Amino acid sequence: MEPEIQSAYNSELQRLEKTAAEIESQLQTLEGIPRYYGDDLTEQALDNIRESQRQALTIAGPEPYFGRLDFEEEGHDQPVPLYIGKVGVENIETGELLVIDWRAPVASMFYSFTGGDEPATYDSPDGLIQGLIYLKRNLVIRKQILQRVVDAYERGGENLAVADEFLLYRLGENKDNKLRDIVSTIQEEQDKIIRSAKNLALVIQGVAGSGKTTVALHRLAFLLYQYRENVRAERMIIFAPNSMFLDYISSVLPELGVGGIQQTTFTDWTLDLLDQEVSMTDPAERLTEWFAIGENRPTLTNEAPGRWKGSLHFKQLLDEQLQAYETTFVPEADFTPWEGATLRHRTVREWFHTEYKHYPLAKRRERVHARIKRWMEMELDKVWEVHLKKDYKKSGSAKLKTYFKLWPAHTPFTLYKLFVSELEEMPEALRKSSAKSFKKKKVELEDLAPLLYIRDRLHGIDGNDVFDHTVIDEAQDFSPFQIAVLNDRTRGKSFTILGDLSQGIHAYQGIRDWQEFLGLFGEDDSAFFRLDRSYRSTMEIIHFANVILERSGEPVTLAKPVFRSGEKVVVHAVTPDHRLETIRRSLEHLRSGESSTVAVIARTDEEAREIHEYLAEQGIETTLIHSGQRQYRGGLSVLPVYLSKGLEFDAVLLTDVDSTRYELNPQDAKLLYVGCTRALHHLWLLHTGEVSPLISDLSDDIYTPELPIT
Ligand SMILES: Nc1ncnc2c1ncn2[C@@H]1O[C@H](COP(=O)(O)OP(=O)(O)OP(=O)(O)O)[C@@H](O)[C@H]1O
């Protein structure tokens, strides 16, 4: 080690010891105080504070910080070293800030500063603060051991793009089973999104591997810190495409010290709100249909059920039907419980349409009914003759029952069923297939937003069910109708909506253009971001995947790789007789290296099952991922390509990349693009027949046809 580096290392070692000792001593003190389980509110509050301090210090303990920034604020005469970590740590006695929380305003410079001698700035609660940066240093600490010290910038030094060196070091690591936090290497363009103001609908278009999911999770941690007076974790929600994906991302928030955020799928969440009145048709059926090969696949048009029922036009038609339903809600008859007492229809209408107008329909019905009952009781009080009063009471109650029966009493589902059956504008085939499922109380994904919309119009939205912030991952597969119902349930349009149109493999239900969502919020309440740099895969893999996108025939933004070079992508031809054996040998080779997660990605469910079975017969244990899967296990997986979205693996082996399975059309191009961009370090593709036109005739510098195994 050079003397300068040695001295930097030694001084960091001392600093680490000092910080670690302080954390340890604070933890010991806290652990010495027994938990409080009594009823005293002040004691409870103090106990809560101690508990969150304990949790924060437990996170800080093994890796107290990851960065150092020496900053001289304007008007001061020397730089102060700021250590940045996942949670802030203060010396209890002196008040000295030993570690600054990465979410604090001053820490933003650690991410936004990318070199140069110009002054740096950050937004503080007191306004813009300016000053000079003297040093930006990355530190790797594991289990309180200082492993690496890398200077990314030193004022007056040579500063050779070392900022990227640390990022490359982190990206080159193999991944374990779960997505991880990236606090130490958040990039400038990601940081802007993370720190955006709360009351904005952020729509993020990001290429595969650009960190969208990761950034959204860090944004939640930021919002909880920055707006702690106004937001609560239990009132934040993440919508993800399936339960397995939720499991895959489940480590990031706890790593960031955040717990309690709701995490669900749109289907589970809506079915709960609908009190399970309906159930879903088997989603696997539709997936098999849309991801079938060649001519077995339905044609994609705006009349596809998901597109049609997910549109704002359908919402508008439902609105009109709801309005008509509301106008005819009050029965046209007067109510006469006995001779001489009549409640006029127009009076009831007046109550319903004017006095109780601010209530949702079902509540209004309840209120008006209660008032009619009260009216009847008051009329009865006017009768003095005891016998007559008794008779009137009896007959009045019977008449009231009959009268109330004239009032419609729909549930969200019965009303929706009625509306759909009456909606002539709906394509005939769709109306028929819907009616058929509705008979069995079964619905499709695209029925959930309309059902929830009707439910909310009938019953209103409970204030406790409104979110402080809503995250929607893989949002390209959402419909405008879904976003609209979520907007009704999200305070201040506070959204993070992220996705990639180039990965829109569920185009039969999703959007074609982000404008379909942005239009819902208006310009002042929304912001659009692009993330074009891909962090997941090597340059070779990204260049290869970009070729597929270029051939998709759709307007696309190509991913820009970070400068991380790996081995060439392999595209290898096998004879049908050797297909399975080559898959096995390739898998064995890939897993024998450093890769801890390897996936065999097949084109269809059936092919995935066949490969899984074959490997099991050969004594190789793999996890077969299917659409109902709830847990992500990592290790060796076999899965159909459409289920690979959102996941990542050290090595990917794509099978049957033939011209019959991946044709030259946007839909297949997106599928193949998704499959290829799952790989971090190694990407191999096998084909038995003619290779897919999406990757045919490539130049030699993009791929190699040779399998690197003997
Ligand atoms: N700034 C960063 N520093 C280190 N790693 C990063 C950074 N940004 C992203 N990554 C890594 O890149 C990979 C991809 O991230 P993520 O899954 O969040 O991307 P995505 O855009 O949601 O991907 P996709 O759309 O392809 O599913 C992850 O391994 C993540 O840890």
The ligand as a Gaussian input file, in Angstrom:
#p B3LYP/6-31G(d) Opt

LIG

0 1
 N      -27.143000       2.760000      -8.531000
 C      -27.015000       1.460000      -8.489000
 N      -25.974000       0.905000      -7.853000
 C      -25.805000      -0.433000      -7.794000
 N      -26.652000      -1.308000      -8.337000
 C      -27.705000      -0.809000      -8.970000
 C      -27.952000       0.587000      -9.085000
 N      -29.098000       0.767000      -9.755000
 C      -29.560000      -0.452000     -10.060000
 N      -28.732000      -1.399000      -9.588000
 C      -28.873000      -2.851000      -9.715000
 O      -29.367000      -3.132000     -11.012000
 C      -30.246000      -4.258000     -10.948000
 C      -31.570000      -3.884000     -11.566000
 O      -32.330000      -3.102000     -10.676000
 P      -33.925000      -3.157000     -10.681000
 O      -34.388000      -4.568000     -10.657000
 O      -34.393000      -2.223000      -9.638000
 O      -34.157000      -2.548000     -12.128000
 P      -35.491000      -2.419000     -12.986000
 O      -35.326000      -1.192000     -13.803000
 O      -36.666000      -2.493000     -12.076000
 O      -35.364000      -3.694000     -13.887000
 P      -36.387000      -4.456000     -14.853000
 O      -37.320000      -3.472000     -15.451000
 O      -35.477000      -5.049000     -15.883000
 O      -37.016000      -5.507000     -14.015000
 C      -30.350000      -4.661000      -9.483000
 O      -29.441000      -5.689000      -9.248000
 C      -29.908000      -3.407000      -8.739000
 O      -29.337000      -3.707000      -7.489000

